Amino acid sequence: MITPDSRKSDEVEHLLRNAQLRDALEPFDDESIGRVNAEVMSTSSENEFLQSMLDWERAPMLPISEWFQPPLHLPAPETLNDDQLRKLLYDTIRNLFEKRIVLDFTDHHSDRQLYCLICRDIFPSHEKLILRQNNYLHWDCANTDDDPDVWLRYYASEEERLSWAEETGGLLPPMEDLPCERRLPRAPL
């Protein structure tokens, strides 16, 4: 049973932790700390947010291949037959997910194309290594920010396609079926 005294004790602990987190974040002070609205958030929620900011600031920036011990290095795709490549691809995807890296929009790639994308783009990419339970790095394998064509062609709903065309005035590519539907590990966005 929670007594009024234990609630006050928890409140004091949260306030003390809040002060510690704010002190630790002071060298990194920027406008994002000012966005914390203590009137809307509980102190516990605010502390969680401040801790995530501190984790971000302190996290090392490493190539993804070096997030593993020992670092992961994949054989060149041209040295693998299709069966070897497929097995290594799915083992690598599981390893990435264990480090909270989720591959999104992969089903328009063949296994070999996806393997090459991991070797060429994902493994050498320098990213912050943040080991938090609910923190996932989502890797957009369709590069939707730079080229929406793949997303529009394979992944967007009809409503999203029409909205995009209306907003941009761009021409819509024809919708196509996904050539390689996969069941990969998923995490919340």
N, C-alpha and C positions, 0 to 999 in steps of 0.2 A: 504494500500500500504506500502511495506517495503522500507524504505529509507536507504541510505548508513549509516546515523548516527545510525539508529536503529539496523542495522546489526553489526556495531562496538560495540554498547552497549551490544548486545547479546553475542558477542565474548568475551568481557571483563567479563561479568557475568559467562560465561562458564569457562574462565581461572581462575577466583576467586574460583569458585566451585571446579575446578580441584585441586587447591592448598589445599582447605579445606579437600577434600577427601583424598588426599595423606598424609596430616598431620594426619588425623584420622586413616589411615591405617598403619602409621609408626610403632606402637607397634607390629603389626602383620606381619611386612615386611618379605617377602620370595621371591622366584624366580618368582612367578606368577605376581607380580607387574612389574617386569622387562620384562615380555612378552608383555606388552602393547606397541605397536608400534605407537607412536604419528604421525609418518609420513604416516601411512596407515589409521588410524582412525581419524575421526573428533573429536574435543574436546568434543562435545556433546555425541558421541558414547563412547568415552573413559570414560566420567563421568558416563554413565550408567553402564559400566563394573565395574568401581571402586566402585560405589554404591552397585552393586550386591555382590562384594567381602566383603564390609563393612557389609552388611546385613548378609552375611554368618558368618562372624567372631563374630558378636554380637548376633546371634540367639541362643536361649536356646536349649539344647539337652534334649528332653523329650520323654517318651514313647508315641507312637501315641495315645493311649487311653486318654492321658492327654492333647491332643491338643483341647479337647472339654470341655465346661463348662456346666454342671458338666462333669467330666470324663466319657467316655463311657465304660460300662461294659456289656458284653453279657452273657445271661444265658448259662449254659453248654448245649452243643448240645444234649446230651442224655435226657434232660428234655423237649425237644420240639418235637412235631410231625412234619411231613413233611410240612404241610401248614404253621404252625407257623414259622418254620425255614426259609422257602422260603420268607415269608413276612419280617421277621427280617433281612435276608440276604440282600434283595434289599433295605430296609431302610438304612442299614449300608453302603452299597455301595454308596448310594446317599449322606450320611453324610460324607463319606471319600472324595468323589469328591468335596463337598463344601469346604473341607480343602485342595483341590488341590492334592489329592492322587488318582492316576489312577491305576486300577488293569489291568495288561497286561497278556495275555496268560492264561485265566481262563477256556476256553471251554473244556478242557480235564478233568476238575474236576466236580463231581456231586455237587449239591447245598450244601449237607452236608459236602463234602470234602472242598469246598471253605469256608464255614462258619467256619469249624475247623481251616483252614489255617489262617483266619483273627484272630480268638481267640488266637491261639497258636503262630503265627509268627509275624503278622502285629501289633496288638494292643500292645504287650509288647516291640516292637522294638524301641530303642532310636534313634531318628532322629532329625535333625535340623528343627525347626519350622520357616520357612521363608515365610513371607506373602508378596509375590510380585505377581503382576498381571499375569505375564507370567511364573511363576515358578511352575512346577508340580513335584511331587515325583511319579515316575513310579515304581510300585511294580511288579517285575517279578514273577508271580505265577507258572511258570514252572521251576524256578531255572536253567535257561539255562546256567549260568556261570559255575556251578558245575557239571551239568549233562545234556549234550546236547541231550540225547535220546528223551525226550518229545518234544523238539523243532523240532528235525529231524522227528519224527514220525507224529506230528500233524500240525506243523506250517510252516516249511521251504518249500520253493518252490523247484521244481526239480533241478533248477540251483544251489540254495544254498546248497542242499543236495550233489550234485556232487562236488561242490567246497570244501565243508567240508571234504568229503571222500578223495579228492585229496590232500588237505593240511595236513590231519592228518594220512592218511592211515588206518583210522578206518572203521569198517563195518557199513553199513547203516541199521537201523531198517526198517521194512516195513512201508510204509505210511498207515495211518488209518484216517477214517473220525472222525471228532470231535463229541464226544458223547453228548455234551450239549452246543449248540451254543447259545450265549447270546448277547444281545445288551446292552453293558454297556457304561457309559459316557466315551468319548474319549478326549484326549488332545494331543497337538503336542509333539513329541519326542524331 
